[in-house]
Amino acid sequence: MSVEELQSAVAQLPAEELDRFSRWLEEFLADQWDQRIEADILAGRLDAAGRRADEEFEAGHCTPLLP
């Protein structure tokens, strides 16, 4: 199925089904994001960013978040 076909099908959904599909898609995309982040962590692609964050914190360059 092409993207255009999917777009057409989604555009024809009744409101209740569109809400259901939207919730599913949001969860699907969140799971995909989690998997990519996990793969990046396991591959070490975020190590340098983590080290920089630790260095900035240790140097006192962080601003506390307000509640």
C-alpha positions in Angstrom: 0.0 0.0 0.0 1.3 3.4 -0.9 1.5 6.5 1.3 -1.2 8.1 -0.8 -3.5 5.1 -0.4 -2.9 5.3 3.4 -3.6 9.0 3.4 -6.8 8.5 1.5 -8.0 5.6 3.8 -7.2 7.6 6.9 -9.1 10.7 5.6 -12.2 8.5 5.2 -12.2 7.1 8.7 -15.1 8.1 10.9 -14.2 10.3 13.9 -14.2 7.4 16.4 -12.0 5.2 14.2 -9.7 8.1 13.5 -9.2 8.7 17.2 -8.5 5.0 17.7 -6.0 5.0 14.8 -4.3 8.2 16.1 -3.8 6.6 19.5 -2.3 3.5 17.9 0.0 5.5 15.7 1.2 7.6 18.6 2.1 4.5 20.6 3.7 2.9 17.5 5.9 5.9 16.9 6.9 6.1 20.6 7.9 2.5 20.5 9.9 3.1 17.3 11.7 6.0 19.0 12.4 3.9 22.1 13.9 1.2 19.9 16.1 3.7 18.0 17.4 5.3 21.3 18.1 1.9 22.8 20.0 0.8 19.7 22.0 4.1 19.8 22.8 3.6 23.5 23.9 0.0 22.9 26.1 1.0 20.0 27.7 3.7 22.0 26.5 6.6 19.8 25.4 8.6 22.8 28.5 8.1 24.9 30.2 11.4 23.9 27.0 13.4 24.6 26.8 11.7 28.0 30.4 12.5 28.8 29.8 16.2 27.8 26.7 16.4 30.0 28.6 14.9 33.0 31.5 17.4 32.4 29.1 20.3 32.3 27.3 19.1 35.4 30.6 18.6 37.3 31.8 22.1 36.2 28.6 23.6 37.7 27.3 24.8 34.3 23.8 23.4 34.8 20.7 25.3 35.8 18.2 23.6 38.0 14.8 23.1 36.6 12.0 25.0 38.3 9.0 22.9 39.6 
